[in-house]
Amino acid sequence: MVSFAEATAVKALDSHTYQCNFRDEWSIGNVPHGGFVTSCFLSAVALHFSTTHAVCNQPHTITLHLSFLRRTSIGSATFSIRDVKLGRRTSTVHVSLRQNDETEPSVVGYLTQSNLKTEEGISLPTDWSLHPSPLPLLSTTALQDNTDPNWVRAHRPSAFRKAAARTQWYLPRHGRQPAPATADEWICLADGGRFTQTSLGFVVDQFPQIVEMYPLDELQVPGGDGDEREEKMAKWTTTTTTKWYPTVLLNLDVKQALPEEGVEWLFVRVRAKRIENGRMDLEVVVLNEVEELVAVSNHVCLILGAERNMKRSGTSKI
């Protein structure tokens, strides 16, 4: 299988049109993973600003806003870029994703570029931190060896979640998540690859599904005999493997540039504020190994049955 960098690589068709290939192994069911698609947007705009607008010297996306209008599909994808504003400090482009010769785009978005390594201006301390604090990390070596006292390697996801199987999650031992509707994790790529700036679109969409944690919380409450717990586990297994969470909207605010060579590990916290009528919000915070804020993301997602995902590829409506 190809690496994440290879899978998200784009090529230029002309100065404002780029193409990539959405691969099956980076999908959820029959639909390309939303975070993977987001990283392809980041790759297309990064190439646009390293070639067409190289003189701007704005290699980093600092904000992204994507609206997922229709389901995407495995295969070739074309990104059309329109320059909205080219400026000295920031530039903004509009990007449309189309597939299968369709006239209407499947995903549209605005991305703002800058240079995170050369920007200057007022900086003030805010004393912000995650609350509750994440569990302490002994070392990333202990994570890799699965010997950290606070973090444990998660089981591989179901075959339905192919993109998730390309990563490895480490979750709090004994299910000790920090709060209801909240999940903490350490994440790395399963093939040993490294997360780069364009990987952040994928990272902010890779985490334990909040909806599926509710039955697990019930399993951890005191009381109940073994048969009752077995019954709950069986119910959880049969119901949670059939859920699909298509993204309606995804925003990304990048706070700092990752090293050029990338990083192996990132910490992610995801939290839902309201889950109602088959729709939920998600707030995602990404930190590096020394707990510096790397990025913040907000999503709006639907909660659907997997059968909606498994329709034939030519059906674009969610």
C-alpha positions in Angstrom: 0.0 0.0 0.0 1.1 3.5 -0.7 2.1 5.9 2.1 0.0 8.8 3.2 2.3 11.3 1.4 2.0 9.3 -1.8 -1.8 8.9 -1.4 -2.3 12.7 -1.0 0.1 13.7 -3.8 -1.4 16.0 -6.4 -0.2 17.0 -9.9 -0.8 20.2 -11.8 -3.0 20.1 -14.9 -2.5 23.9 -15.4 -1.7 26.9 -13.3 -5.0 26.7 -11.3 -6.1 23.0 -11.7 -4.8 20.0 -9.9 -5.6 16.4 -9.8 -5.2 13.5 -7.3 -6.5 10.0 -6.9 -8.8 9.0 -3.9 -7.7 5.5 -3.0 -9.9 2.8 -1.5 -7.6 2.1 1.4 -8.1 5.7 2.7 -11.9 5.4 2.8 -14.7 4.7 5.2 -16.8 2.0 3.5 -17.2 3.2 -0.1 -16.6 6.9 0.6 -13.1 8.6 0.9 -12.4 9.6 4.4 -13.2 13.3 5.1 -9.9 14.0 6.7 -8.1 12.4 3.9 -10.0 14.6 1.4 -9.1 17.6 3.6 -5.4 16.7 3.4 -5.7 16.5 -0.4 -7.1 20.1 -0.4 -4.1 21.1 1.6 -1.8 19.4 -0.8 -3.4 21.0 -3.8 -3.1 24.5 -2.3 0.5 23.9 -1.1 1.5 23.0 -4.7 -0.4 26.0 -6.0 1.6 28.4 -3.7 4.9 26.6 -4.4 4.5 27.0 -8.2 1.9 29.5 -9.5 2.4 31.9 -6.6 5.9 30.9 -5.4 6.8 34.7 -5.2 4.3 35.1 -2.4 6.4 32.9 -0.1 3.3 31.7 1.7 3.7 27.9 2.1 1.5 27.3 5.1 -2.3 27.0 5.2 -3.4 28.9 8.4 -7.1 28.6 8.0 -9.4 26.2 6.1 -13.2 26.0 5.7 -14.7 23.1 3.8 -18.3 22.4 3.0 -19.0 18.8 2.0 -21.9 19.1 -0.4 -22.1 15.6 -1.8 -20.4 12.3 -1.1 -17.1 11.8 -2.8 -16.0 8.6 -4.5 -13.0 6.5 -5.0 -11.0 7.5 -8.1 -9.7 10.6 -9.8 -10.5 14.0 -8.3 -9.9 17.5 -9.8 -9.3 20.7 -7.7 -10.1 24.0 -9.4 -8.5 27.0 -7.6 -9.6 30.6 -7.9 -7.4 33.3 -6.4 -9.6 35.5 -4.2 -7.0 37.7 -2.6 -3.2 37.7 -3.0 -1.6 39.8 -0.2 1.8 40.4 1.4 1.0 38.6 4.6 -2.0 36.4 3.8 -3.6 35.1 0.6 -7.0 33.4 0.2 -8.1 31.0 -2.5 -11.4 29.3 -3.3 -11.2 25.6 -4.1 -13.8 23.4 -5.8 -13.5 19.6 -5.9 -15.2 17.7 -8.8 -15.3 14.1 -9.8 -16.7 12.0 -12.6 -17.2 14.9 -15.0 -19.9 16.4 -12.8 -20.6 20.1 -13.3 -21.4 20.7 -9.6 -18.6 20.4 -7.0 -18.7 17.7 -4.3 -16.7 19.8 -1.8 -15.9 23.5 -1.8 -13.8 25.6 0.5 -11.7 28.7 1.3 -8.1 28.4 2.4 -5.8 31.1 3.7 -2.1 30.9 3.2 0.7 32.6 5.1 4.2 31.9 6.3 4.2 30.6 9.9 8.0 30.8 10.2 8.4 34.5 9.2 5.2 36.1 10.5 5.7 38.9 13.0 3.4 40.8 15.4 2.2 41.1 18.9 2.3 37.9 21.0 0.8 37.7 24.5 0.5 34.8 26.9 -3.0 33.5 27.5 -2.4 30.7 30.1 -4.6 28.5 28.0 -4.4 24.7 28.6 -6.6 21.7 28.2 -9.0 21.1 31.1 -9.0 18.5 32.5 -5.4 17.9 31.7 -4.5 14.8 29.7 -3.0 11.9 31.5 0.8 12.1 31.8 2.9 10.4 29.1 5.9 8.4 30.1 7.5 8.6 26.7 6.6 7.9 23.1 8.9 4.9 23.3 6.7 3.5 26.0 3.7 4.2 23.7 5.3 2.3 20.9 6.1 -0.6 23.2 2.6 -0.4 24.7 4.1 -0.2 28.2 3.0 3.3 29.2 1.2 3.2 32.5 -1.5 5.6 31.4 -2.0 4.8 27.7 -2.8 1.6 25.8 -2.8 0.6 22.1 -6.3 0.5 20.8 -7.7 -2.5 18.9 -7.7 -2.2 15.1 -11.0 -0.8 13.7 -13.5 -2.8 11.7 -12.9 -3.4 8.0 -15.5 -0.7 7.3 -13.1 2.0 8.6 -10.2 1.3 6.3 -8.7 4.8 6.7 -8.6 4.4 10.5 -6.6 1.2 10.1 -3.8 3.2 8.5 -3.1 4.8 11.9 -2.5 3.6 15.4 -4.3 5.1 18.3 -3.3 5.0 22.0 -6.1 5.6 24.4 -6.3 6.1 28.2 -6.0 2.8 30.0 -9.1 1.4 31.6 -11.3 3.8 29.6 -10.3 6.8 31.7 -11.4 9.5 29.3 -11.3 13.1 30.8 -15.1 13.8 30.6 -18.3 12.6 29.0 -18.5 13.0 25.2 -14.7 13.6 25.2 -11.9 11.4 23.9 -8.1 11.8 24.2 -5.6 9.9 22.1 -2.0 9.8 20.9 -1.8 9.0 17.2 0.8 7.8 14.8 0.8 6.4 11.2 0.7 2.6 11.2 3.4 2.4 8.5 5.9 4.5 10.6 5.4 7.6 8.4 5.5 11.1 9.8 2.8 13.8 10.0 3.5 16.9 8.0 1.7 20.2 7.6 -0.7 18.7 5.0 -1.4 15.7 7.2 -3.2 17.9 9.7 -6.4 17.7 7.7 -6.4 13.9 8.3 -5.2 14.1 11.9 -8.1 16.4 13.0 -10.5 13.7 11.6 -9.0 10.6 13.3 -10.2 9.8 16.7 -12.5 7.4 18.6 -16.1 8.0 17.7 -17.8 9.9 20.5 -21.2 8.2 19.8 -19.7 4.8 20.2 -18.1 5.7 23.6 -21.5 6.0 25.4 -22.2 2.3 25.7 -18.6 1.8 26.8 -19.2 4.3 29.6 -22.2 2.2 30.6 -20.0 -0.9 30.7 -17.7 0.7 33.2 -20.3 1.7 35.8 -20.3 -0.3 39.0 -22.8 -3.1 39.5 -24.3 -5.7 37.2 -23.3 -9.4 36.9 -21.2 -10.9 34.1 -24.2 -11.9 32.0 -25.5 -8.3 32.0 -22.1 -6.9 31.0 -21.8 -9.5 28.2 -25.2 -8.5 26.9 -24.2 -4.9 26.9 -21.0 -5.6 25.1 -22.8 -7.7 22.5 -25.3 -4.9 21.9 -22.5 -2.3 21.6 -20.6 -4.5 19.1 -23.7 -5.1 16.8 -24.9 -1.4 16.8 -21.7 0.6 16.7 -20.1 -1.1 13.7 -23.0 0.1 11.5 -22.6 3.8 12.0 -21.3 6.3 9.5 -20.4 9.9 10.4 -20.2 12.0 7.2 -18.7 15.5 7.6 -21.0 18.4 6.7 -18.5 21.1 7.5 -14.9 21.2 8.7 -12.9 24.2 9.9 -9.2 24.2 10.6 -7.0 26.8 12.4 -3.3 26.0 12.3 -1.3 27.6 15.1 2.2 26.5 14.3 4.3 24.9 11.6 5.5 21.3 12.1 9.1 20.6 11.4 9.9 20.1 7.7 10.7 16.4 8.3 7.4 16.0 10.1 6.6 14.4 13.4 5.8 10.8 14.4 3.4 11.5 17.2 0.6 14.0 17.9 -1.9 14.3 20.7 -5.6 14.8 19.9 -8.6 15.7 22.1 -12.1 15.6 20.6 -15.2 16.8 22.3 -18.9 17.0 21.4 -21.0 19.8 22.9 -24.4 18.5 21.7 -25.5 15.3 20.0 -29.1 15.5 18.9 -31.4 14.3 16.1 -28.6 12.5 14.2 -26.3 15.6 14.1 -23.3 16.6 16.3 -20.6 19.1 16.6 -17.0 18.2 17.3 -14.2 20.4 18.7 -10.7 19.0 18.0 -7.5 20.2 19.6 -4.0 18.9 18.4 -0.9 19.2 20.5 2.7 18.1 19.8 4.9 16.0 22.1 5.8 19.0 24.4 2.1 20.0 24.6 2.3 23.0 22.3 -0.9 23.9 20.5 -0.6 22.9 16.8 -4.1 23.2 15.5 -7.8 23.6 16.4 -10.6 22.2 14.3 -14.4 22.3 14.4 -16.7 19.9 12.6 -20.4 19.4 12.0 -21.3 15.7 11.3 -24.3 13.6 10.7 -24.9 10.2 12.3 -26.2 7.7 9.7 -26.4 4.0 9.2 -23.6 2.3 7.2 -26.1 1.3 4.5 -26.2 5.0 3.4 -22.5 4.8 2.9 -22.5 1.5 1.0 -24.8 2.7 -1.8 -23.4 2.4 -5.3 -20.6 4.8 -6.0 -22.7 6.8 -8.6 -25.1 7.9 -5.9 -23.8 11.3 -4.7 -26.5 12.3 -2.2 -25.9 11.7 1.5 
